[in-house]
Amino acid sequence: MTDYGHPLSFGLSLDPDIRQLAETRRLARAAADGGLDYLAIQDHPYQPRYLDTWTLITHLATATERISFLPDVADLQLRPPTMLAKAAASLGVLTGGRIVLGLGGGATADGVAGMGGTRRSGREMVAFTEEALQVMRQALRGGEVRWISEQHRIEGYAAGPKPPSTIPLWLGSQQPKMLGVTGRHSDGWISPLNIYVPPEEVPRRQQLIDDAARSVGRDPTEVRRIYNVLGAIGDFRGGRGLVGDAAQWTDTLSEWAVELGFDTFVFWPITAHETQLKVFADEVVPAVRERVGELRGQR
């Protein structure tokens, strides 16, 4: 049983496909109006139908209030860490702090190389990502950033502007070495979809993160835990992921919070996105908050 004690938060994944833009705009406004905490957008710029994630986040931020945004996750090999920190700090200023940086080493070496990025091996990608997190942490604090290594050559970046509040760095990872980077340097673990990292595989990964955090003197509770949850709420057949009525979703997400340690759930609907969002925001989210509060109070 693992519960790191963080307040619960909930988000919705938005599709960056240009063909879905009108629906994406409606969903963003509805999620904000419905009280969700985050809007998450995947980052696969080598897909020709996908809008650039950072540009889309900026566009949607101007059409919403209160709700925060995160790339889920930004490809660090295509977005230099100093420039990404600059963009995030700028958007933090412009939106009053409504940004979290979801980061990843890069989904595919072919996709990265196809866009002109450096093709890195697994070991090189891990080293690149670990250093990139440290570079970004420095850049978001402001001041001069210098970092000379095999993976990065930053000869003196005068970082700024300084965002109005700290921008968390959440890292997407699932293999041991990257989970180690998550524990040592990130503010949160973004788990891949529940169909790729099913619940029974979560405890082993949480332990790797915790061990890595302790190895550098960090308290594992400093690391938030975010689960991307694919599925459908209601009478739906044939879909992958978590499929069931609102009561089943409430039971399952509550269990994943207090037993697996997740504090943030990003919903990826597989059907009828606008209808699914309403049920999620109106029924599931408040019920999970209440249930987890009760379970935590019983301890």
LINGI-V282413 format. One record per residue. N is the residue number from 1. RES is the residue in one letter. OMEGA is omega in whole degrees, 0 to 359 (999 if undefined). NEAR is the number of other ideal C-beta (glycine too) atoms within 12 Angstrom. Layout:
n->N res->RES omega->OMEGA near->NEAR
n->N res->RES omega->OMEGA near->NEAR
This chain:
n->1 res->M omega->181 near->15
n->2 res->T omega->174 near->26
n->3 res->D omega->185 near->28
n->4 res->Y omega->170 near->30
n->5 res->G omega->180 near->23
n->6 res->H omega->172 near->27
n->7 res->P omega->180 near->16
n->8 res->L omega->172 near->37
n->9 res->S omega->188 near->35
n->10 res->F omega->180 near->39
n->11 res->G omega->178 near->41
n->12 res->L omega->174 near->48
n->13 res->S omega->179 near->44
n->14 res->L omega->182 near->45
n->15 res->D omega->179 near->32
n->16 res->P omega->180 near->33
n->17 res->D omega->183 near->21
n->18 res->I omega->180 near->18
n->19 res->R omega->182 near->14
n->20 res->Q omega->190 near->22
n->21 res->L omega->181 near->23
n->22 res->A omega->178 near->15
n->23 res->E omega->180 near->23
n->24 res->T omega->177 near->34
n->25 res->R omega->180 near->24
n->26 res->R omega->181 near->25
n->27 res->L omega->180 near->39
n->28 res->A omega->180 near->42
n->29 res->R omega->181 near->26
n->30 res->A omega->179 near->30
n->31 res->A omega->177 near->42
n->32 res->A omega->180 near->29
n->33 res->D omega->182 near->21
n->34 res->G omega->175 near->31
n->35 res->G omega->177 near->23
n->36 res->L omega->186 near->37
n->37 res->D omega->188 near->32
n->38 res->Y omega->165 near->43
n->39 res->L omega->185 near->46
n->40 res->A omega->181 near->48
n->41 res->I omega->180 near->44
n->42 res->Q omega->185 near->34
n->43 res->D omega->176 near->41
n->44 res->H omega->189 near->30
n->45 res->P omega->179 near->31
n->46 res->Y omega->173 near->24
n->47 res->Q omega->188 near->22
n->48 res->P omega->180 near->15
n->49 res->R omega->185 near->15
n->50 res->Y omega->170 near->28
n->51 res->L omega->175 near->28
n->52 res->D omega->187 near->27
n->53 res->T omega->184 near->40
n->54 res->W omega->178 near->32
n->55 res->T omega->180 near->22
n->56 res->L omega->177 near->32
n->57 res->I omega->180 near->42
n->58 res->T omega->179 near->25
n->59 res->H omega->183 near->25
n->60 res->L omega->179 near->38
n->61 res->A omega->180 near->33
n->62 res->T omega->183 near->18
n->63 res->A omega->183 near->24
n->64 res->T omega->174 near->31
n->65 res->E omega->172 near->16
n->66 res->R omega->187 near->21
n->67 res->I omega->181 near->36
n->68 res->S omega->184 near->39
n->69 res->F omega->170 near->45
n->70 res->L omega->167 near->47
n->71 res->P omega->188 near->46
n->72 res->D omega->6 near->43
n->73 res->V omega->180 near->43
n->74 res->A omega->181 near->45
n->75 res->D omega->184 near->39
n->76 res->L omega->182 near->44
n->77 res->Q omega->177 near->40
n->78 res->L omega->182 near->37
n->79 res->R omega->184 near->34
n->80 res->P omega->189 near->28
n->81 res->P omega->179 near->39
n->82 res->T omega->180 near->33
n->83 res->M omega->178 near->23
n->84 res->L omega->176 near->36
n->85 res->A omega->178 near->40
n->86 res->K omega->180 near->30
n->87 res->A omega->181 near->31
n->88 res->A omega->178 near->46
n->89 res->A omega->179 near->30
n->90 res->S omega->180 near->26
n->91 res->L omega->175 near->34
n->92 res->G omega->177 near->31
n->93 res->V omega->185 near->22
n->94 res->L omega->183 near->20
n->95 res->T omega->183 near->30
n->96 res->G omega->174 near->17
n->97 res->G omega->185 near->24
n->98 res->R omega->181 near->31
n->99 res->I omega->170 near->41
n->100 res->V omega->178 near->43
n->101 res->L omega->168 near->46
n->102 res->G omega->190 near->48
n->103 res->L omega->176 near->47
n->104 res->G omega->182 near->46
n->105 res->G omega->182 near->44
n->106 res->G omega->187 near->38
n->107 res->A omega->182 near->30
n->108 res->T omega->178 near->22
n->109 res->A omega->179 near->23
n->110 res->D omega->180 near->15
n->111 res->G omega->179 near->23
n->112 res->V omega->181 near->29
n->113 res->A omega->180 near->16
n->114 res->G omega->179 near->20
n->115 res->M omega->176 near->24
n->116 res->G omega->177 near->12
n->117 res->G omega->180 near->25
n->118 res->T omega->176 near->22
n->119 res->R omega->183 near->20
n->120 res->R omega->174 near->26
n->121 res->S omega->179 near->17
n->122 res->G omega->181 near->17
n->123 res->R omega->179 near->17
n->124 res->E omega->180 near->23
n->125 res->M omega->178 near->31
n->126 res->V omega->179 near->31
n->127 res->A omega->178 near->25
n->128 res->F omega->182 near->39
n->129 res->T omega->181 near->42
n->130 res->E omega->179 near->37
n->131 res->E omega->181 near->31
n->132 res->A omega->178 near->43
n->133 res->L omega->180 near->42
n->134 res->Q omega->177 near->30
n->135 res->V omega->182 near->35
n->136 res->M omega->178 near->43
n->137 res->R omega->178 near->31
n->138 res->Q omega->184 near->27
n->139 res->A omega->182 near->39
n->140 res->L omega->175 near->40
n->141 res->R omega->184 near->21
n->142 res->G omega->183 near->20
n->143 res->G omega->182 near->16
n->144 res->E omega->179 near->16
n->145 res->V omega->173 near->31
n->146 res->R omega->179 near->19
n->147 res->W omega->180 near->28
n->148 res->I omega->179 near->13
n->149 res->S omega->177 near->16
n->150 res->E omega->185 near->13
n->151 res->Q omega->184 near->28
n->152 res->H omega->174 near->30
n->153 res->R omega->181 near->17
n->154 res->I omega->194 near->26
n->155 res->E omega->179 near->12
n->156 res->G omega->181 near->14
n->157 res->Y omega->176 near->25
n->158 res->A omega->191 near->17
n->159 res->A omega->177 near->30
n->160 res->G omega->3 near->21
n->161 res->P omega->178 near->21
n->162 res->K omega->182 near->22
n->163 res->P omega->183 near->31
n->164 res->P omega->176 near->19
n->165 res->S omega->182 near->18
n->166 res->T omega->177 near->20
n->167 res->I omega->180 near->39
n->168 res->P omega->175 near->34
n->169 res->L omega->179 near->45
n->170 res->W omega->186 near->42
n->171 res->L omega->173 near->48
n->172 res->G omega->183 near->43
n->173 res->S omega->174 near->43
n->174 res->Q omega->179 near->32
n->175 res->Q omega->189 near->25
n->176 res->P omega->184 near->19
n->177 res->K omega->179 near->26
n->178 res->M omega->174 near->38
n->179 res->L omega->175 near->38
n->180 res->G omega->176 near->33
n->181 res->V omega->179 near->39
n->182 res->T omega->181 near->47
n->183 res->G omega->184 near->37
n->184 res->R omega->193 near->35
n->185 res->H omega->186 near->35
n->186 res->S omega->175 near->43
n->187 res->D omega->181 near->34
n->188 res->G omega->175 near->42
n->189 res->W omega->172 near->50
n->190 res->I omega->177 near->48
n->191 res->S omega->170 near->45
n->192 res->P omega->181 near->33
n->193 res->L omega->180 near->29
n->194 res->N omega->175 near->32
n->195 res->I omega->178 near->21
n->196 res->Y omega->173 near->24
n->197 res->V omega->182 near->32
n->198 res->P omega->186 near->23
n->199 res->P omega->183 near->27
n->200 res->E omega->179 near->12
n->201 res->E omega->184 near->21
n->202 res->V omega->185 near->30
n->203 res->P omega->179 near->22
n->204 res->R omega->179 near->20
n->205 res->R omega->177 near->37
n->206 res->Q omega->180 near->37
n->207 res->Q omega->178 near->22
n->208 res->L omega->178 near->29
n->209 res->I omega->182 near->45
n->210 res->D omega->180 near->29
n->211 res->D omega->180 near->21
n->212 res->A omega->178 near->31
n->213 res->A omega->181 near->31
n->214 res->R omega->183 near->19
n->215 res->S omega->178 near->16
n->216 res->V omega->175 near->22
n->217 res->G omega->178 near->11
n->218 res->R omega->170 near->21
n->219 res->D omega->181 near->14
n->220 res->P omega->179 near->31
n->221 res->T omega->176 near->22
n->222 res->E omega->186 near->27
n->223 res->V omega->174 near->44
n->224 res->R omega->182 near->37
n->225 res->R omega->188 near->46
n->226 res->I omega->181 near->50
n->227 res->Y omega->172 near->48
n->228 res->N omega->189 near->40
n->229 res->V omega->176 near->44
n->230 res->L omega->176 near->28
n->231 res->G omega->182 near->35
n->232 res->A omega->180 near->32
n->233 res->I omega->178 near->39
n->234 res->G omega->184 near->26
n->235 res->D omega->183 near->15
n->236 res->F omega->183 near->23
n->237 res->R omega->172 near->11
n->238 res->G omega->182 near->10
n->239 res->G omega->177 near->21
n->240 res->R omega->176 near->19
n->241 res->G omega->180 near->31
n->242 res->L omega->182 near->37
n->243 res->V omega->180 near->26
n->244 res->G omega->181 near->23
n->245 res->D omega->184 near->20
n->246 res->A omega->179 near->29
n->247 res->A omega->178 near->18
n->248 res->Q omega->177 near->23
n->249 res->W omega->179 near->36
n->250 res->T omega->180 near->30
n->251 res->D omega->186 near->22
n->252 res->T omega->181 near->32
n->253 res->L omega->177 near->43
n->254 res->S omega->178 near->31
n->255 res->E omega->180 near->26
n->256 res->W omega->178 near->39
n->257 res->A omega->187 near->40
n->258 res->V omega->180 near->30
n->259 res->E omega->183 near->23
n->260 res->L omega->174 near->35
n->261 res->G omega->179 near->35
n->262 res->F omega->177 near->42
n->263 res->D omega->182 near->39
n->264 res->T omega->180 near->42
n->265 res->F omega->177 near->44
n->266 res->V omega->185 near->46
n->267 res->F omega->175 near->45
n->268 res->W omega->181 near->36
n->269 res->P omega->179 near->36
n->270 res->I omega->180 near->26
n->271 res->T omega->170 near->23
n->272 res->A omega->191 near->19
n->273 res->H omega->183 near->29
n->274 res->E omega->177 near->26
n->275 res->T omega->180 near->21
n->276 res->Q omega->178 near->36
n->277 res->L omega->182 near->38
n->278 res->K omega->180 near->27
n->279 res->V omega->180 near->32
n->280 res->F omega->184 near->41
n->281 res->A omega->186 near->33
n->282 res->D omega->187 near->21
n->283 res->E omega->188 near->25
n->284 res->V omega->186 near->41
n->285 res->V omega->180 near->35
n->286 res->P omega->179 near->24
n->287 res->A omega->178 near->28
n->288 res->V omega->177 near->36
n->289 res->R omega->181 near->26
n->290 res->E omega->183 near->19
n->291 res->R omega->181 near->27
n->292 res->V omega->176 near->36
n->293 res->G omega->178 near->20
n->294 res->E omega->182 near->16
n->295 res->L omega->179 near->24
n->296 res->R omega->179 near->21
n->297 res->G omega->181 near->11
n->298 res->Q omega->185 near->10
n->299 res->R omega->999 near->11
